[in-house]
């Protein structure tokens, strides 16, 4: 029996090799996509300014309080939840606007960071409402839903 060219064991080996290479390429692309989605602490609420000191100075001039969202990098599940499920809800966004809060996102890579130490951040995410001079008015830590967030915002209005 003679085999026609391209149909023998070497063709099967080549086909297997192409399948393995294609699988490897797909695996690498998926791995890269997952890596960048996890490294999203800095991408969370991308429209929020990131310089706390600058926001405090601006808030002082405008007579506003500051809503500071301390997030982890990479973003953990609780950070993603608060950013995508709580802070983006229409009523919560309206409450932030109505309270005339200057918003700021503070990316913390390590709880030993000087800013984390200054504000006694022990868990991420943490939401703080700050007076323009930097002192804390209210605090919410961890995964916070819509109703507790509204209570948090309202508690700050009492000061």
DSSP file (Angstrom, degrees, kcal/mol; ACC not computed):
  #  RESIDUE AA STRUCTURE BP1 BP2  ACC     N-H-->O    O-->H-N    N-H-->O    O-->H-N    TCO  KAPPA ALPHA  PHI   PSI    X-CA   Y-CA   Z-CA
    1    1 A X              0   0    0      0, 0.0     2,-0.4     0, 0.0     0, 0.0   0.000 360.0 360.0 360.0 129.6    0.0    0.0    0.0
    2    2 A X        -     0   0    0      0, 0.0     2,-0.4     0, 0.0     0, 0.0  -0.852 360.0-138.6-107.1 144.6    1.3    3.3   -0.9
    3    3 A X        -     0   0    0     -2,-0.4     2,-0.2     1,-0.0     5,-0.1  -0.810  18.5-121.6-101.5 141.4    0.2    6.5    0.8
    4    4 A X    >   -     0   0    0     -2,-0.4     3,-1.7     1,-0.1     4,-0.2  -0.510  44.2 -87.8 -76.0 150.2   -0.5    9.6   -1.1
    5    5 A X  T 3  S+     0   0    0      1,-0.2    -1,-0.1    -2,-0.2     0, 0.0  -0.295 112.6  23.4 -59.4 138.8    1.6   12.6   -0.1
    6    6 A X  T 3  S+     0   0    0     -3,-0.1    -1,-0.2     1,-0.0    -2,-0.0   0.387 106.3  80.3  89.8  -3.4    0.1   14.6    2.7
    7    7 A X  S <  S+     0   0    0     -3,-1.7    -2,-0.1     4,-0.1    -3,-0.1   0.316  72.8  91.2-115.9   8.5   -2.0   11.8    4.1
    8    8 A X  S >> S-     0   0    0     -4,-0.2     4,-1.5    -5,-0.1     3,-0.6  -0.127  97.0 -76.4 -94.6-169.8    0.5    9.9    6.1
    9    9 A X  H 3> S+     0   0    0      1,-0.2     4,-2.4     2,-0.2     5,-0.2   0.821 127.2  58.8 -58.6 -33.4    1.7   10.0    9.7
   10   10 A X  H 3> S+     0   0    0      1,-0.2     4,-2.2     2,-0.2    -1,-0.2   0.865 103.8  51.7 -67.8 -33.1    3.8   13.1    9.1
   11   11 A X  H <> S+     0   0    0     -3,-0.6     4,-2.3     2,-0.2    -1,-0.2   0.883 109.9  49.7 -67.8 -37.8    0.6   15.0    8.0
   12   12 A X  H  X S+     0   0    0     -4,-1.5     4,-2.7     2,-0.2    -2,-0.2   0.907 110.2  50.4 -65.7 -41.4   -1.1   13.9   11.2
   13   13 A X  H  X S+     0   0    0     -4,-2.4     4,-2.5     2,-0.2    -2,-0.2   0.909 111.2  48.9 -62.2 -41.6    1.9   15.1   13.2
   14   14 A X  H  X S+     0   0    0     -4,-2.2     4,-2.5     2,-0.2    -2,-0.2   0.914 111.1  49.7 -64.0 -42.1    1.8   18.4   11.4
   15   15 A X  H  X S+     0   0    0     -4,-2.3     4,-2.3     2,-0.2    -2,-0.2   0.914 111.7  48.5 -62.8 -43.7   -1.9   18.8   12.0
   16   16 A X  H  X S+     0   0    0     -4,-2.7     4,-2.5     2,-0.2    -1,-0.2   0.910 110.5  51.8 -61.3 -42.4   -1.4   18.0   15.7
   17   17 A X  H  X S+     0   0    0     -4,-2.5     4,-2.6     1,-0.2    -2,-0.2   0.916 109.8  48.6 -62.0 -44.2    1.4   20.5   15.9
   18   18 A X  H  X S+     0   0    0     -4,-2.5     4,-2.7     1,-0.2    -1,-0.2   0.901 111.2  50.5 -63.5 -40.3   -0.8   23.2   14.4
   19   19 A X  H  X S+     0   0    0     -4,-2.3     4,-2.5     2,-0.2    -2,-0.2   0.910 111.8  47.7 -63.3 -41.9   -3.7   22.4   16.8
   20   20 A X  H  X S+     0   0    0     -4,-2.5     4,-2.5     2,-0.2    -2,-0.2   0.910 112.9  47.7 -66.0 -42.5   -1.3   22.7   19.7
   21   21 A X  H  X S+     0   0    0     -4,-2.6     4,-2.5     2,-0.2    -2,-0.2   0.917 112.5  49.4 -64.9 -42.9    0.2   25.9   18.5
   22   22 A X  H  X S+     0   0    0     -4,-2.7     4,-2.4     1,-0.2    -2,-0.2   0.918 111.8  49.0 -62.6 -42.7   -3.3   27.4   17.9
   23   23 A X  H  X S+     0   0    0     -4,-2.5     4,-2.6     1,-0.2    -2,-0.2   0.914 110.8  50.5 -61.7 -43.0   -4.4   26.2   21.4
   24   24 A X  H  X S+     0   0    0     -4,-2.5     4,-2.3     2,-0.2    -2,-0.2   0.905 110.1  49.6 -62.5 -42.4   -1.3   27.8   22.9
   25   25 A X  H  X S+     0   0    0     -4,-2.5     4,-2.4     2,-0.2    -1,-0.2   0.926 112.3  47.6 -63.1 -44.9   -1.9   31.1   21.2
   26   26 A X  H  X S+     0   0    0     -4,-2.4     4,-2.6     1,-0.2     5,-0.2   0.917 111.4  51.2 -62.0 -43.5   -5.6   31.2   22.3
   27   27 A X  H  X S+     0   0    0     -4,-2.6     4,-2.4     1,-0.2    -1,-0.2   0.899 110.9  48.1 -61.7 -41.5   -4.5   30.4   25.9
   28   28 A X  H  X S+     0   0    0     -4,-2.3     4,-2.5     2,-0.2    -1,-0.2   0.919 112.1  48.8 -65.9 -44.0   -1.9   33.2   25.9
   29   29 A X  H  X S+     0   0    0     -4,-2.4     4,-2.3     2,-0.2    -2,-0.2   0.921 113.2  46.9 -63.0 -44.2   -4.5   35.7   24.5
   30   30 A X  H  X S+     0   0    0     -4,-2.6     4,-2.5     2,-0.2    -1,-0.2   0.911 111.8  51.8 -63.6 -42.1   -7.1   34.7   27.1
   31   31 A X  H  X S+     0   0    0     -4,-2.4     4,-2.5    -5,-0.2    -2,-0.2   0.907 110.0  48.3 -60.5 -42.9   -4.4   34.9   29.9
   32   32 A X  H  X S+     0   0    0     -4,-2.5     4,-2.4     2,-0.2    -1,-0.2   0.909 111.0  50.9 -64.7 -42.0   -3.4   38.4   28.8
   33   33 A X  H  X S+     0   0    0     -4,-2.3     4,-1.9     2,-0.2    -2,-0.2   0.916 111.9  46.9 -62.1 -43.2   -7.1   39.5   28.7
   34   34 A X  H  X S+     0   0    0     -4,-2.5     4,-2.2     2,-0.2     5,-0.2   0.922 110.4  53.3 -64.5 -44.0   -7.7   38.1   32.2
   35   35 A X  H  X S+     0   0    0     -4,-2.5     4,-2.1     1,-0.2    -2,-0.2   0.931 111.4  44.8 -57.0 -47.7   -4.5   39.8   33.5
   36   36 A X  H  < S+     0   0    0     -4,-2.4    -1,-0.2     1,-0.2    -2,-0.2   0.818 111.0  53.2 -71.6 -28.7   -5.5   43.2   32.2
   37   37 A X  H  < S+     0   0    0     -4,-1.9     3,-0.4    -5,-0.2    -1,-0.2   0.860 111.8  46.3 -72.0 -32.5   -9.1   42.8   33.5
   38   38 A X  H  < S+     0   0    0     -4,-2.2     2,-1.9     1,-0.2    37,-0.9   0.862 102.6  64.4 -74.1 -36.1   -7.7   42.0   37.0
   39   39 A X  S  < S+     0   0    0     -4,-2.1     3,-0.3     1,-0.2    -1,-0.2  -0.212  73.0 114.2 -79.6  48.5   -5.3   44.9   36.9
   40   40 A X    >>  +     0   0    0     -2,-1.9     4,-1.7    -3,-0.4     3,-1.1   0.319  28.1 106.5-108.0   9.3   -8.2   47.3   36.8
   41   41 A X  T 34 S+     0   0    0     -3,-0.4    -1,-0.2     1,-0.3     3,-0.2   0.878  89.2  45.2 -53.4 -37.4   -7.9   49.1   40.1
   42   42 A X  T 34 S+     0   0    0     -3,-0.3    -1,-0.3     1,-0.2    -2,-0.1   0.661 112.2  52.0 -80.9 -15.7   -6.7   52.1   38.1
   43   43 A X  T X4 S+     0   0    0     -3,-1.1     3,-1.0    -4,-0.1    -2,-0.2   0.612  81.0 110.2 -94.5 -14.1   -9.4   51.7   35.5
   44   44 A X  T 3< S-     0   0    0     -4,-1.7     4,-0.1     1,-0.3    27,-0.1  -0.433  97.9  -4.4 -62.7 130.2  -12.3   51.6   38.1
   45   45 A X  T >  S-     0   0    0     -2,-0.2     3,-2.6     1,-0.1    -1,-0.3   0.943  80.6-173.3  48.6  57.3  -14.4   54.8   37.8
   46   46 A X  T <  S+     0   0    0     -3,-1.0    -1,-0.1     1,-0.3    -2,-0.1   0.683  74.8  62.7 -59.0 -19.3  -11.9   56.1   35.2
   47   47 A X  T 3  S+     0   0    0     -4,-0.1     2,-0.4     2,-0.1    -1,-0.3   0.589  82.5  96.4 -82.3  -8.4  -13.7   59.5   35.2
   48   48 A X  S <  S-     0   0    0     -3,-2.6    56,-0.1    -4,-0.1    57,-0.0  -0.655  82.1-115.2 -83.5 134.0  -12.9   60.2   38.9
   49   49 A X        -     0   0    0     54,-0.5    56,-3.1    -2,-0.4    -1,-0.1  -0.235  19.2-153.4 -60.9 157.5   -9.8   62.3   39.6
   50   50 A X        +     0   0    0     54,-0.2     2,-1.0     1,-0.1    57,-0.2   0.485  63.8  94.1-115.0  -5.4   -7.0   60.5   41.4
   51   51 A X     >  -     0   0    0      1,-0.2     4,-2.3    55,-0.1     5,-0.2  -0.774  48.4-174.4 -97.9 101.2   -5.1   63.3   43.3
   52   52 A X  H  > S+     0   0    0     -2,-1.0     4,-2.6     1,-0.2     5,-0.2   0.915  82.6  50.7 -61.1 -47.3   -6.5   63.4   46.8
   53   53 A X  H  > S+     0   0    0      1,-0.2     4,-2.1     2,-0.2    -1,-0.2   0.907 111.8  48.1 -59.9 -42.2   -4.6   66.5   47.9
   54   54 A X  H  > S+     0   0    0      2,-0.2     4,-2.6     1,-0.2    -1,-0.2   0.898 111.7  49.7 -64.5 -41.8   -5.6   68.4   44.8
   55   55 A X  H  X S+     0   0    0     -4,-2.3     4,-2.9     2,-0.2    -2,-0.2   0.883 109.6  51.7 -66.4 -37.7   -9.3   67.5   45.3
   56   56 A X  H  X S+     0   0    0     -4,-2.6     4,-2.2     2,-0.2    -1,-0.2   0.916 111.0  47.9 -63.8 -41.8   -9.1   68.5   49.0
   57   57 A X  H  X S+     0   0    0     -4,-2.1     4,-1.9     2,-0.2    -2,-0.2   0.924 113.9  46.7 -64.0 -44.6   -7.7   71.9   47.9
   58   58 A X  H  X S+     0   0    0     -4,-2.6     4,-2.1     1,-0.2    -2,-0.2   0.914 112.7  50.3 -62.3 -42.8  -10.4   72.3   45.3
   59   59 A X  H  X>S+     0   0    0     -4,-2.9     5,-2.5     1,-0.2     4,-1.1   0.870 106.9  54.9 -64.5 -36.9  -13.1   71.3   47.7
   60   60 A X  H  <5S+     0   0    0     -4,-2.2     3,-0.4    72,-0.3    -1,-0.2   0.924 110.4  45.3 -62.0 -44.6  -11.8   73.8   50.3
   61   61 A X  H  <5S+     0   0    0     -4,-1.9    -1,-0.2     1,-0.2    -2,-0.2   0.862 118.5  42.8 -66.6 -35.5  -12.1   76.6   47.8
   62   62 A X  H  <5S-     0   0    0     -4,-2.1    -1,-0.2    -5,-0.2    -2,-0.2   0.512 109.0-120.4 -90.1  -5.3  -15.6   75.5   46.7
   63   63 A X  T  <5 +     0   0    0     -4,-1.1     2,-0.3    -3,-0.4    -3,-0.2   0.870  65.9 139.8  68.6  36.3  -16.8   74.7   50.2
   64   64 A X      < -     0   0    0     -5,-2.5    -1,-0.2    -6,-0.1     2,-0.2  -0.742  52.1-125.5-110.6 157.2  -17.5   71.1   49.3
   65   65 A X        -     0   0    0     35,-0.4    37,-2.9    34,-0.4     2,-0.5  -0.604  30.7-121.5 -89.6 163.3  -17.0   67.8   51.1
   66   66 A X  E     -aB 102 130A   0     64,-2.9    64,-3.0    35,-0.2     2,-0.8  -0.920  10.3-154.8-114.3 130.0  -15.0   65.1   49.4
   67   67 A X  E     -aB 103 129A   0     35,-2.5    37,-2.2    -2,-0.5     2,-0.5  -0.903  22.0-168.5 -98.5 107.3  -16.2   61.6   48.6
   68   68 A X  E     -aB 104 128A   0     60,-3.2    60,-2.8    -2,-0.8     2,-0.7  -0.870  10.3-163.1-104.4 125.5  -13.0   59.5   48.5
   69   69 A X  E     -aB 105 127A   0     35,-2.8    37,-2.6    -2,-0.5     2,-0.6  -0.912   7.5-158.9-109.5 105.1  -13.1   56.0   47.1
   70   70 A X  E     -aB 106 126A   0     56,-3.3    56,-1.8    -2,-0.7    55,-0.7  -0.762  19.4-177.8 -87.3 120.1  -10.0   54.0   48.2
   71   71 A X  E     -a  107   0A   0     35,-2.5    37,-3.2    -2,-0.6     2,-0.2  -0.830  23.2-118.4-122.5 156.3   -9.5   51.1   45.8
   72   72 A X  E     -a  108   0A   0     -2,-0.3     2,-0.4    35,-0.2    37,-0.2  -0.542  28.1-116.3 -87.9 156.9   -7.1   48.2   45.6
   73   73 A X  S    S+     0   0    0     35,-1.0     2,-0.2     1,-0.2   -34,-0.1  -0.909 110.7  34.7-136.0 109.0   -4.7   47.6   42.7
   74   74 A X  S    S-     0   0    0    -36,-0.5    -1,-0.2    -2,-0.4   -35,-0.2   0.442 114.5-115.9 -74.0 157.1   -5.4   45.1   41.3
   75   75 A X        -     0   0    0    -37,-0.9   -35,-0.2    -2,-0.2    -2,-0.1  -0.426  27.8-145.3 -67.3 130.3   -9.1   45.6   42.0
   76   76 A X     >  -     0   0    0     -2,-0.2     4,-2.3     1,-0.1     5,-0.2  -0.394  31.5 -95.9 -87.8 174.2  -10.6   43.0   44.2
   77   77 A X  H  > S+     0   0    0      1,-0.2     4,-2.5     2,-0.2     5,-0.1   0.871 124.0  51.8 -59.7 -39.6  -14.2   41.7   43.9
   78   78 A X  H  > S+     0   0    0      2,-0.2     4,-2.6     1,-0.2    66,-0.3   0.892 108.9  50.6 -66.5 -38.9  -15.6   44.1   46.5
   79   79 A X  H  > S+     0   0    0     45,-0.2     4,-2.5     2,-0.2     5,-0.2   0.937 111.9  47.1 -62.4 -46.6  -14.0   47.1   44.7
   80   80 A X  H  X S+     0   0    0     -4,-2.3     4,-2.8     2,-0.2     5,-0.4   0.910 112.0  51.7 -61.8 -42.7  -15.4   46.1   41.4
   81   81 A X  H  X>S+     0   0    0     -4,-2.5     4,-3.1    -5,-0.2     5,-1.0   0.955 112.3  43.9 -59.3 -52.0  -18.9   45.5   43.0
   82   82 A X  I  X>S+     0   0    0     -4,-2.6     5,-3.0     1,-0.2     4,-0.7   0.909 117.7  46.1 -61.8 -41.8  -18.9   48.9   44.7
   83   83 A X  I  <5S+     0   0    0     -4,-2.5    -1,-0.2    -5,-0.2    -2,-0.2   0.891 125.4  28.3 -69.2 -39.4  -17.7   50.7   41.5
   84   84 A X  I  <5S+     0   0    0     -4,-2.8    -2,-0.2    -5,-0.2    -3,-0.2   0.735 132.0  29.3 -98.3 -24.0  -20.0   48.9   39.1
   85   85 A X  I  <5S+     0   0    0     -4,-3.1    -3,-0.2    -5,-0.4    -2,-0.1   0.743 128.8  27.2-107.7 -29.6  -23.1   48.1   41.2
   86   86 A X  I ><<S+     0   0    0     -5,-1.0     3,-1.3    -4,-0.7     6,-0.2   0.899 120.7  41.5-100.9 -57.9  -23.3   50.7   43.8
   87   87 A X  T 3 <S+     0   0    0     -5,-3.0    -4,-0.1     1,-0.3    -3,-0.1   0.695 113.5  54.5 -70.7 -18.0  -21.7   54.0   42.7
   88   88 A X  T 3  S+     0   0    0     -6,-0.3    -1,-0.3    -5,-0.1     2,-0.1   0.512  78.3 115.1 -94.4  -4.4  -23.1   53.7   39.2
   89   89 A X  S <> S-     0   0    0     -3,-1.3     4,-2.7     1,-0.1     5,-0.2  -0.431  73.5-125.5 -65.2 139.0  -26.8   53.4   40.3
   90   90 A X  H  > S+     0   0    0      1,-0.2     4,-2.4     2,-0.2     5,-0.2   0.896 108.0  48.9 -54.8 -47.4  -28.8   56.4   39.2
   91   91 A X  H  > S+     0   0    0      1,-0.2     4,-2.0     2,-0.2    -1,-0.2   0.872 112.4  49.0 -64.4 -35.9  -30.1   57.3   42.7
   92   92 A X  H  > S+     0   0    0      2,-0.2     4,-2.2    -6,-0.2    -1,-0.2   0.909 110.5  49.6 -70.6 -41.1  -26.6   57.0   44.1
   93   93 A X  H  X S+     0   0    0     -4,-2.7     4,-2.3     1,-0.2    -2,-0.2   0.901 111.6  50.2 -62.1 -39.7  -25.1   59.2   41.4
   94   94 A X  H  X S+     0   0    0     -4,-2.4     4,-3.2    -5,-0.2    -2,-0.2   0.881 108.7  52.0 -65.6 -37.9  -27.9   61.7   42.1
   95   95 A X  H  X S+     0   0    0     -4,-2.0     4,-2.0     2,-0.2    -2,-0.2   0.880 109.2  50.0 -66.0 -37.6  -27.2   61.7   45.8
   96   96 A X  H  <>S+     0   0    0     -4,-2.2     5,-1.8     2,-0.2     4,-0.3   0.930 114.5  44.6 -64.8 -44.7  -23.5   62.4   45.1
   97   97 A X  H ><5S+     0   0    0     -4,-2.3     3,-1.5     1,-0.2    -2,-0.2   0.929 112.8  50.5 -64.2 -45.7  -24.5   65.3   42.9
   98   98 A X  H 3<5S+     0   0    0     -4,-3.2    -1,-0.2     1,-0.3    -2,-0.2   0.845 108.9  52.1 -63.3 -33.4  -27.1   66.6   45.4
   99   99 A X  T 3<5S-     0   0    0     -4,-2.0   -34,-0.4    -5,-0.2    -1,-0.3   0.507 106.0-132.5 -79.5  -3.2  -24.6   66.5   48.2
  100  100 A X  T < 5 +     0   0    0     -3,-1.5   -35,-0.4    -4,-0.3     2,-0.3   0.882  41.4 175.6  52.4  43.9  -22.2   68.5   46.0
  101  101 A X      < -     0   0    0     -5,-1.8     2,-0.6   -37,-0.1   -35,-0.2  -0.589  33.7-133.8 -80.0 138.3  -19.3   66.1   46.8
  102  102 A X  E     -a   66   0A   0    -37,-2.9   -35,-2.5    -2,-0.3     2,-0.3  -0.844  33.0-143.4 -82.8 122.4  -16.0   66.5   45.1
  103  103 A X  E     +a   67   0A   0     -2,-0.6   -54,-0.5   -37,-0.2     2,-0.3  -0.648  25.4 171.0 -94.6 146.2  -15.2   62.9   44.1
  104  104 A X  E     -a   68   0A   0    -37,-2.2   -35,-2.8    -2,-0.3     2,-0.5  -0.978  22.8-148.1-152.2 141.3  -11.8   61.3   44.1
  105  105 A X  E     -a   69   0A   0    -56,-3.1     2,-0.6    -2,-0.3   -35,-0.2  -0.943  13.2-162.0-108.9 127.7  -10.5   57.8   43.6
  106  106 A X  E     -a   70   0A   0    -37,-2.6   -35,-2.5    -2,-0.5     2,-0.5  -0.933   7.7-150.6-115.4 111.6   -7.4   56.8   45.6
  107  107 A X  E     -a   71   0A   0     -2,-0.6     2,-0.5   -57,-0.2   -35,-0.2  -0.709  13.2-167.9 -85.4 122.4   -5.6   53.8   44.3
  108  108 A X  E     +a   72   0A   0    -37,-3.2   -35,-1.0    -2,-0.5     3,-0.1  -0.948  16.9 180.0-114.4 121.5   -3.8   51.9   47.1
  109  109 A X  S    S+     0   0    0     -2,-0.5     2,-0.3     1,-0.3    -1,-0.1   0.687  77.3  16.8 -89.2 -20.6   -1.2   49.3   46.2
  110  110 A X    >   -     0   0    0      1,-0.0     3,-2.3   -38,-0.0    -1,-0.3  -0.981  67.8-130.8-154.7 135.4   -0.4   48.4   49.8
  111  111 A X  T 3  S+     0   0    0     -2,-0.3    10,-0.1     1,-0.3     9,-0.1   0.597 108.5  65.8 -66.9  -8.0   -2.1   49.2   53.1
  112  112 A X  T 3  S+     0   0    0      4,-0.1    -1,-0.3     5,-0.0     5,-0.0   0.421  73.7 124.3 -89.4   0.4    1.3   50.4   54.4
  113  113 A X  S <> S-     0   0    0     -3,-2.3     4,-2.6     1,-0.1     5,-0.2  -0.321  74.6-119.5 -56.6 140.5    1.1   53.3   51.8
  114  114 A X  H  > S+     0   0    0      1,-0.2     4,-2.6     2,-0.2     5,-0.1   0.860 114.1  50.3 -55.5 -38.1    1.4   56.7   53.6
  115  115 A X  H  > S+     0   0    0      2,-0.2     4,-2.0     1,-0.2    -1,-0.2   0.915 110.6  49.1 -67.5 -41.2   -2.1   57.8   52.4
  116  116 A X  H  4>S+     0   0    0     -6,-0.3     5,-3.0     1,-0.2    -2,-0.2   0.898 113.3  47.6 -62.7 -40.2   -3.6   54.5   53.7
  117  117 A X  H ><5S+     0   0    0     -4,-2.6     3,-1.1     3,-0.2    -2,-0.2   0.916 108.9  53.8 -66.0 -43.5   -1.9   55.0   57.0
  118  118 A X  H 3<5S+     0   0    0     -4,-2.6    -2,-0.2     1,-0.3    -1,-0.2   0.894 117.2  36.5 -59.1 -41.7   -3.0   58.6   57.3
  119  119 A X  T 3<5S-     0   0    0     -4,-2.0    -1,-0.3    -5,-0.1    -2,-0.2   0.261 110.6-119.5 -98.0  11.8   -6.6   57.7   56.8
  120  120 A X  T < 5 +     0   0    0     -3,-1.1     2,-0.6     1,-0.2    -3,-0.2   0.891  43.8 179.9  53.1  46.3   -6.4   54.4   58.7
  121  121 A X      < +     0   0    0     -5,-3.0    -1,-0.2     1,-0.2     3,-0.1  -0.693  16.5 158.6 -80.1 118.9   -7.4   52.4   55.7
  122  122 A X        +     0   0    0     -2,-0.6     2,-0.3     1,-0.3    -1,-0.2   0.465  62.8  36.8-117.2  -8.4   -7.5   48.7   56.8
  123  123 A X  S    S-     0   0    0     19,-0.0     2,-0.4   -12,-0.0    -1,-0.3  -0.998  83.2-106.9-146.8 142.9   -9.8   47.3   54.2
  124  124 A X  S    S+     0   0    0     -2,-0.3   -45,-0.2    17,-0.1   -46,-0.2  -0.980  93.9  38.2-122.7 135.8  -10.3   48.0   50.5
  125  125 A X  S    S+     0   0    0    -55,-0.7    17,-3.1    -2,-0.4     2,-0.4   0.500  76.1 167.9 -79.8 158.5  -12.5   49.3   49.2
  126  126 A X  E     -BC  70 141A   0    -56,-1.8   -56,-3.3    15,-0.2     2,-0.5  -0.997  20.8-154.9-135.1 133.6  -13.2   52.0   51.7
  127  127 A X  E     -BC  69 140A   0     13,-3.4    13,-2.4    -2,-0.4     2,-0.4  -0.932  15.8-176.6-106.1 129.8  -15.4   55.1   51.1
  128  128 A X  E     -BC  68 139A   0    -60,-2.8   -60,-3.2    -2,-0.5     2,-0.6  -0.977  20.4-151.5-124.1 140.3  -14.7   58.2   53.1
  129  129 A X  E     -BC  67 138A   0      9,-2.4     8,-3.4    -2,-0.4     9,-1.4  -0.968  28.6-167.7-105.2 123.2  -16.5   61.4   53.3
  130  130 A X  E     -BC  66 136A   0    -64,-3.0   -64,-2.9    -2,-0.6     6,-0.2  -0.862  23.9-124.5-116.4 143.4  -14.0   64.1   54.2
  131  131 A X    >   -     0   0    0      4,-2.9     3,-3.0    -2,-0.4   -66,-0.1  -0.499  43.3-104.1 -69.9 152.9  -14.2   67.7   55.3
  132  132 A X  T 3  S+     0   0    0      1,-0.3   -72,-0.3   -68,-0.2    -1,-0.1   0.747 123.5  61.8 -57.0 -21.8  -12.1   69.9   52.9
  133  133 A X  T 3  S-     0   0    0      2,-0.1    -1,-0.3   -74,-0.1   -77,-0.1   0.523 122.7-107.2 -81.3  -2.5   -9.5   70.1   55.7
  134  134 A X  S <  S+     0   0    0     -3,-3.0     2,-0.2     1,-0.3    -2,-0.1   0.319  73.6 135.7 100.6  -8.1   -9.1   66.3   55.4
  135  135 A X        -     0   0    0      1,-0.1    -4,-2.9    -5,-0.1    -1,-0.3  -0.502  59.9-104.8 -79.3 148.8  -10.8   65.1   58.6
  136  136 A X  E     +C  130   0A   0     -6,-0.2    -6,-0.2    -2,-0.2     3,-0.1  -0.476  37.3 171.7 -76.3 133.6  -13.1   62.2   58.3
  137  137 A X  E    S-     0   0A   0     -8,-3.4     2,-0.3     1,-0.4    -7,-0.2   0.764  70.6  -1.6-102.5 -45.2  -16.9   62.7   58.5
  138  138 A X  E     -C  129   0A   0     -9,-1.4    -9,-2.4     2,-0.0    -1,-0.4  -0.986  60.2-158.5-149.6 155.3  -18.1   59.2   57.6
  139  139 A X  E     -C  128   0A   0     -2,-0.3     2,-0.4   -11,-0.2   -11,-0.2  -0.997   8.6-179.8-140.1 139.9  -16.6   55.8   56.6
  140  140 A X  E     -C  127   0A   0    -13,-2.4   -13,-3.4    -2,-0.4     2,-0.4  -0.983  16.2-163.6-137.1 127.9  -17.9   52.7   54.8
  141  141 A X  E     -C  126   0A   0     -2,-0.4   -15,-0.2   -15,-0.2   -17,-0.1  -0.860  44.3  -7.6-117.2 147.2  -15.7   49.7   54.4
  142  142 A X  S    S-     0   0    0    -17,-3.1     2,-0.5    -2,-0.4   -17,-0.2  -0.298 112.2  -0.8  78.1-157.7  -15.9   46.7   52.1
  143  143 A X  S    S-     0   0    0    -19,-0.1     2,-0.5    -2,-0.0    -2,-0.1  -0.572  70.1-179.2 -73.2 116.8  -18.7   45.7   49.9
  144  144 A X        -     0   0    0     -2,-0.5    -2,-0.1   -66,-0.3   -58,-0.1  -0.979  11.1-150.3-123.7 129.3  -21.5   48.3   50.3
  145  145 A X     >  -     0   0    0     -2,-0.5     4,-1.9   -59,-0.1     5,-0.1  -0.115  35.2 -85.7 -88.4-172.1  -24.8   48.0   48.5
  146  146 A X  H  > S+     0   0    0      2,-0.2     4,-2.1     1,-0.2     5,-0.2   0.916 122.0  45.2 -65.6 -47.4  -27.2   50.7   47.3
  147  147 A X  H  > S+     0   0    0      2,-0.2     4,-2.1     1,-0.2     5,-0.2   0.947 114.9  46.6 -67.0 -48.8  -29.3   51.1   50.5
  148  148 A X  H  > S+     0   0    0      1,-0.2     4,-2.4     2,-0.2    -1,-0.2   0.874 110.6  55.3 -60.7 -33.1  -26.3   51.2   52.9
  149  149 A X  H  X S+     0   0    0     -4,-1.9     4,-2.6     2,-0.2    -1,-0.2   0.929 107.0  48.7 -63.7 -43.2  -24.6   53.7   50.5
  150  150 A X  H  X S+     0   0    0     -4,-2.1     4,-2.5     1,-0.2    -1,-0.2   0.899 112.0  49.3 -63.2 -39.6  -27.6   56.0   50.7
  151  151 A X  H  X S+     0   0    0     -4,-2.1     4,-2.3     2,-0.2    -1,-0.2   0.894 110.3  52.0 -64.1 -39.6  -27.5   55.8   54.5
  152  152 A X  H  X S+     0   0    0     -4,-2.4     4,-1.2     2,-0.2    -2,-0.2   0.934 111.3  45.9 -60.6 -48.9  -23.8   56.5   54.4
  153  153 A X  H  X S+     0   0    0     -4,-2.6     4,-0.8     1,-0.2     3,-0.3   0.908 113.8  49.1 -62.2 -43.2  -24.3   59.6   52.2
  154  154 A X  H >< S+     0   0    0     -4,-2.5     3,-0.5     1,-0.2     4,-0.5   0.850 104.5  58.8 -67.6 -34.0  -27.2   60.8   54.5
  155  155 A X  H >< S+     0   0    0     -4,-2.3     3,-0.9     1,-0.2    -1,-0.2   0.837 102.5  54.6 -64.0 -30.8  -25.1   60.3   57.6
  156  156 A X  H >< S+     0   0    0     -4,-1.2     3,-1.2    -3,-0.3    -1,-0.2   0.762  96.9  65.0 -73.7 -24.0  -22.6   62.7   56.3
  157  157 A X  T << S+     0   0    0     -4,-0.8    -1,-0.2    -3,-0.5    -2,-0.2   0.654  89.1  69.2 -72.0 -13.9  -25.3   65.4   55.8
  158  158 A X  T <         0   0    0     -3,-0.9    -1,-0.2    -4,-0.5    -2,-0.2   0.630 360.0 360.0 -80.4 -13.4  -25.8   65.5   59.5
  159  159 A X    <         0   0    0     -3,-1.2    -1,-0.2    -4,-0.2    -2,-0.2   0.474 360.0 360.0 -89.5 360.0  -22.4   67.1   60.2
